[in-house]
């Protein structure tokens, strides 16, 4: 399956990068690489994540990091939705 980045997911990843670059520069590159790497796994294992909070979604918890990628399989592709920090208040 193809990975399709929504604007929201791309923006979220950019915000994660900027935050880490400013506050924890020693972790910025490795964290972004790990998030990308685990997202790539979804192309061959779309059910890898747990069942999501919203109907029809799944959530990929990034191993060893506090980030969660919300996604859904749609039209033969994995559509990435928000990427958020696990401590964020999700309404």
C-alpha positions as CSV (number, residue, x, y, z in Angstrom):
1,X,0.0,0.0,0.0
2,X,1.0,3.6,-0.6
3,X,1.5,6.1,2.3
4,X,-0.5,9.3,1.7
5,X,0.5,12.2,3.9
6,X,-2.3,14.7,4.8
7,X,-1.4,18.3,5.3
8,X,-2.2,17.9,9.0
9,X,0.2,14.9,9.4
10,X,3.0,16.8,7.5
11,X,2.5,19.9,9.6
12,X,2.5,17.8,12.8
13,X,5.8,16.2,11.9
14,X,7.3,19.6,11.1
15,X,6.2,20.9,14.5
16,X,7.8,17.9,16.2
17,X,11.0,18.6,14.3
18,X,11.0,22.3,15.2
19,X,10.3,21.6,18.9
20,X,13.0,19.0,19.2
21,X,15.5,21.1,17.1
22,X,15.1,23.9,19.6
23,X,14.7,22.1,22.9
24,X,16.4,18.7,22.4
25,X,18.6,19.0,19.3
26,X,20.5,15.8,20.1
27,X,17.3,13.8,19.6
28,X,15.7,15.7,16.6
29,X,17.1,13.7,13.6
30,X,16.9,10.3,15.2
31,X,13.4,10.9,16.4
32,X,12.2,12.0,12.9
33,X,14.0,9.0,11.3
34,X,12.3,6.6,13.7
35,X,8.8,8.1,13.1
36,X,9.3,7.8,9.3
37,X,10.7,4.3,9.6
38,X,7.7,3.0,11.6
39,X,5.3,4.8,9.3
40,X,6.9,3.0,6.3
41,X,6.1,-0.3,8.0
42,X,2.4,0.5,7.5
43,X,2.7,0.1,3.7
44,X,3.2,-3.7,4.2
45,X,1.4,-4.1,7.5
46,X,-1.6,-1.7,7.5
47,X,-3.1,-3.3,10.6
48,X,0.0,-2.8,12.7
49,X,-1.5,-0.1,14.9
50,X,-4.2,-0.5,17.5
51,X,-7.8,0.3,16.8
52,X,-8.3,4.1,16.9
53,X,-10.6,6.3,19.0
54,X,-12.5,7.4,15.9
55,X,-14.4,4.9,13.8
56,X,-12.3,3.6,10.9
57,X,-9.0,4.8,12.2
58,X,-6.0,3.0,13.7
59,X,-3.2,4.4,15.9
60,X,0.5,3.5,15.5
61,X,2.3,4.0,18.8
62,X,6.0,4.8,17.9
63,X,8.2,2.4,19.9
64,X,10.1,4.0,22.7
65,X,8.8,7.5,21.9
66,X,5.8,9.4,23.1
67,X,4.3,9.9,19.6
68,X,1.2,8.4,18.1
69,X,0.3,8.4,14.4
70,X,-3.4,8.2,13.6
71,X,-4.2,6.7,10.2
72,X,-6.7,4.9,8.1
73,X,-6.7,2.6,5.1
74,X,-8.5,4.5,2.3
75,X,-8.7,3.9,-1.4
76,X,-5.8,1.4,-1.4
77,X,-3.5,3.7,0.6
78,X,-2.6,4.5,4.1
79,X,-3.8,8.0,4.9
80,X,-1.9,9.6,7.7
81,X,-4.0,11.8,10.0
82,X,-2.7,13.7,13.1
83,X,0.6,12.8,14.7
84,X,0.6,13.8,18.3
85,X,2.5,13.5,21.6
86,X,0.9,10.9,23.9
87,X,0.6,13.5,26.7
88,X,-1.5,15.8,24.6
89,X,-5.1,16.3,25.5
90,X,-7.1,14.8,22.7
91,X,-10.7,16.0,22.5
